[in-house]
Amino acid sequence: MNAFRQFSRLAVLGIFFAVSPLTFADAPTAPDERDRQVIECLLLHLLEDPKFDMTRSGPAGTSIVLDGSSPLKTGFLSSDQIRSEFPKRTLPSDAVNDMRQRNTPAGARPGTYDAVKVSYAELKLDARIVLSNLEKIREKSINKFRFFEDAYPNARGWLASYLPGYSKEGNQAIVRAEVGPSAHGAMITAVLEKSGDKWVVKWYQISRYL
């Protein structure tokens, strides 16, 4: 009986160690407080900027949507991609490298572009920022081309953000995110700087793909 119990215990431990690495690897990464501050700062900046109006909602656009999940691939974080979008603008290289590192899984194989899975679902954000599962809404929508406008008629647009990257001194941040709605896809890039205990958006650019 004791031998049987010992064997059972070893078998359970073997199953645990065989399964647990996959379980932990698949668990989404949660953004930290600094990430929350930076992403919230950018979203509110866009909401208050009349030039940002992806849905052409005009003054009626009183909210902005953050997808609860990050993009699935890191291709848009590659040096070639970023260089092609910003041939004349200098980005904080240490923050860009940090962003690329934070969003790439440990041991990722070259050329796969797999991204760290991030969940923003538990973030506590300003009431004007709506957290959503955009993929689920798209799947349930009758009109796939207007699924977002139908679900959020008062929203100016949506972002699906990678984890931000930070400079070594911690006073600069860069955010790359998918942005929409857009017929052929678009990315937004923003550089923020810390002023005192607050973050400020220095500039942002939307790159639309044809």
C-alpha positions in Angstrom: 0.0 0.0 0.0 2.8 2.4 0.9 4.6 1.6 -2.3 1.4 2.3 -4.3 0.9 5.7 -2.5 4.5 6.6 -3.3 4.1 5.7 -6.9 0.8 7.7 -7.1 2.5 10.7 -5.6 5.3 10.6 -8.1 2.9 10.1 -10.9 1.0 13.2 -9.9 4.2 15.2 -9.6 5.2 14.1 -13.0 2.0 15.2 -14.5 2.3 18.6 -12.7 5.8 19.3 -14.0 4.8 18.1 -17.5 1.7 20.4 -17.7 2.6 23.4 -15.6 5.2 25.0 -17.9 2.6 25.1 -20.7 0.0 26.4 -18.3 2.2 29.3 -17.1 3.4 30.0 -20.6 -0.2 30.4 -21.8 -1.2 32.6 -18.9 -1.7 36.2 -20.1 0.8 38.8 -18.8 -0.8 41.6 -16.7 0.4 45.2 -17.3 1.9 47.0 -14.3 0.9 50.3 -12.8 3.3 52.3 -15.0 1.8 50.6 -18.1 -1.7 51.6 -16.9 -0.7 55.2 -16.5 1.0 55.5 -19.9 -1.8 53.8 -21.8 -4.5 55.8 -20.0 -2.6 59.0 -20.7 -2.4 58.2 -24.4 -6.1 57.2 -24.7 -7.3 60.3 -22.9 -5.0 62.5 -25.1 -6.5 60.9 -28.2 -10.1 61.4 -26.9 -9.5 65.1 -26.3 -7.8 65.6 -29.7 -10.4 66.5 -32.4 -8.0 65.2 -35.1 -8.4 61.7 -33.8 -11.7 60.4 -35.0 -11.5 57.0 -36.6 -15.3 56.6 -36.7 -16.0 60.2 -37.8 -18.3 60.5 -34.9 -17.5 64.2 -34.4 -18.5 65.9 -31.2 -20.7 62.9 -30.3 -17.6 60.8 -29.9 -17.3 60.8 -26.1 -15.5 57.5 -25.5 -12.6 55.5 -26.7 -12.2 51.7 -26.6 -9.2 49.6 -25.5 -9.2 46.0 -26.6 -8.7 43.7 -23.6 -6.0 41.7 -25.5 -2.7 42.7 -27.2 -1.8 42.0 -30.8 -0.8 38.4 -31.5 2.3 39.0 -33.5 5.3 41.3 -33.2 5.9 42.0 -36.9 4.9 45.6 -36.4 7.6 46.0 -33.8 10.4 45.0 -36.1 13.2 47.5 -36.8 12.5 47.4 -40.5 8.8 48.1 -40.1 9.4 51.0 -37.7 12.1 52.4 -39.8 9.8 52.4 -42.9 7.2 54.4 -41.0 9.6 56.9 -39.5 12.3 57.7 -42.0 12.8 61.2 -40.8 11.9 61.0 -37.1 14.1 59.8 -34.3 12.6 57.4 -31.8 14.1 56.7 -28.3 16.0 53.6 -29.3 16.3 52.3 -25.7 12.5 52.5 -25.3 12.0 50.9 -28.7 14.3 48.0 -27.7 12.5 47.6 -24.3 9.1 47.5 -26.0 10.3 44.8 -28.4 11.8 42.8 -25.6 8.8 43.1 -23.3 6.5 41.8 -26.1 8.6 38.9 -27.3 8.3 35.6 -25.3 11.4 34.2 -23.8 12.9 31.6 -26.1 10.9 32.7 -29.1 12.1 31.2 -32.4 13.4 33.7 -35.0 11.0 34.4 -37.7 7.9 33.3 -35.8 7.0 36.8 -34.5 5.0 35.3 -31.7 4.0 37.9 -29.1 3.6 37.9 -25.4 -0.1 37.5 -24.5 -1.2 40.5 -22.6 -4.6 41.0 -20.8 -5.8 44.5 -20.0 -9.1 43.3 -18.8 -8.5 44.1 -15.1 -7.2 47.6 -15.6 -9.0 50.4 -13.7 -9.2 53.2 -16.2 -11.0 56.5 -16.6 -14.7 56.1 -17.2 -14.4 57.4 -20.8 -12.2 54.5 -21.7 -14.2 51.3 -22.5 -12.5 47.9 -22.1 -13.8 45.4 -24.7 -13.3 42.0 -26.3 -13.4 43.2 -29.9 -12.9 39.8 -31.4 -16.0 38.4 -29.6 -18.0 41.5 -30.7 -16.9 41.0 -34.3 -17.9 37.3 -34.3 -21.4 38.1 -33.0 -22.0 41.1 -35.4 -24.2 40.7 -38.5 -22.3 43.5 -40.3 -18.6 42.6 -40.0 -17.5 45.9 -41.7 -19.4 48.1 -39.1 -19.3 45.8 -36.1 -17.4 48.4 -34.0 -19.6 51.4 -35.0 -22.7 49.4 -34.3 -21.5 48.3 -30.9 -20.0 51.6 -29.8 -21.8 54.5 -31.6 -20.3 57.1 -29.3 -16.7 55.9 -29.6 -14.0 57.7 -31.7 -12.0 54.6 -32.2 -10.3 51.6 -30.7 -6.7 50.6 -29.8 -5.2 47.1 -29.3 -1.9 47.9 -27.6 1.4 46.2 -27.1 3.1 46.6 -23.8 4.8 50.0 -23.7 8.6 50.3 -23.8 10.6 52.6 -21.5 13.9 54.4 -21.7 16.7 53.4 -19.3 16.2 56.5 -17.2 12.4 55.8 -17.1 11.4 59.2 -18.3 10.3 58.3 -21.8 7.9 55.7 -23.1 6.8 54.5 -26.5 3.5 52.8 -27.3 2.6 50.9 -30.5 -0.9 49.8 -31.0 -3.3 48.6 -33.7 -5.9 51.3 -34.2 -9.3 51.4 -35.9 -11.7 51.1 -37.4 -9.6 51.1 -40.6 -10.4 49.5 -43.9 -6.9 48.1 -44.5 -5.4 48.3 -41.0 -3.5 51.0 -39.2 -0.9 51.4 -36.4 -0.5 54.3 -33.9 2.8 55.1 -32.4 3.2 57.6 -29.5 6.1 58.9 -27.5 5.4 60.1 -24.0 7.6 61.8 -21.4 7.3 62.0 -17.7 6.8 65.4 -16.2 6.9 65.2 -12.4 4.6 62.3 -11.5 2.6 62.5 -14.7 3.0 61.3 -18.2 2.5 63.6 -21.2 2.1 62.7 -24.9 4.8 64.5 -26.9 3.6 63.3 -30.3 1.8 60.5 -32.0 1.4 59.3 -35.6 -1.1 57.0 -37.3 0.3 54.9 -40.1 -2.4 53.6 -42.4 -1.8 50.6 -44.7 -3.1 50.3 -48.2 
